[in-house]
């Protein structure tokens, strides 16, 4: 699982048939402290996340399984993070 922040929404007038009705969000990958780490990506939202929320997502095959869709799904949001508690020294 990877942490990220929802930074936008993606609207597509045409989608692959298994993605019809799916909400697509633009996610900025981050570290567990919320610092940006890499390029933004598009993820299928499976939990009702919204703009500015700290989320965790999976990618590759796990995303297709989580989204209950036939590929092409490369990333899927699986949860909204309320808080992160790190051990001291992390």
N, C-alpha and C positions, 0 to 999 in steps of 0.2 A: 504494500500500500504506500501511496505517495501523498504528501500534503500539498495543498495548493489553495489559491484564493480566486474566487469567481470575480472576473473583471468585466464580463460582458455577456451578451446573448448573441447567438448566431441564428439568423433567419434564412431559410432556404425555401424557395418557391417550388423546387423539385427535389425529392429525396428518393433514395432507394426504397423499394416497397416495404421492407421490414422496419424502416425508420419513420414511417408516416405516423404522426401522433407523438413522436418523441421530442422532448425539449433538448436543445443543444446549447451548451454554455461554453464561453471562452474562459479557460482556467490558466492562471499564471502559476506554474510550479514554484514551490517554496521549500525552504528547509522547515524543520519543526518549530522554529522560532518565528516563522512568517516572513523571512527574508527571501526575496525573489531569487530563483535559481533555475535559469534556463529560459527557453522561448515558450510563449503561450501556446496552448493546444486546445482543440475542440473536444469536449467530452459530452456523452449522453448523460442526462440527469435522471437518476433512478430514485432520488429521495426528496425532490422538491426544493433544492437549494436556490438561493437568490443572490443578487448582486452584493459583493463585498463579503460574503461568507467564507470562512475558513473551512475547507472540505478535505476529504481524502478520496483518492481515486486509484483505479487500477488501469493498467494498459495491456495491450497485446491480446492474447487469447482469453485471459481472465475478463477483459472488458466485454467481449462478445458474449461470454457465458452470463455475466452479471446483467447485461442489457436484454437477455433472452432474445437475442437477434442473431441472424445469420450475418457473418461479416458482410459489409465493411464497418466494423466498430473498432476503433483503436484505443479509446479511453472511455471510462464510465465512472461517474461520481457515485460512491457507495455510502457516504456518510457526511454529516455536518459535524465539525469539531467544535465543542463548547469550550474546552480547556485542555492544555497540555501541561503535565507535571513531569519535569525532567529530574532525574537523580542529580544530586550535587556533584559538581565536577564535569558535567556533560557539556 
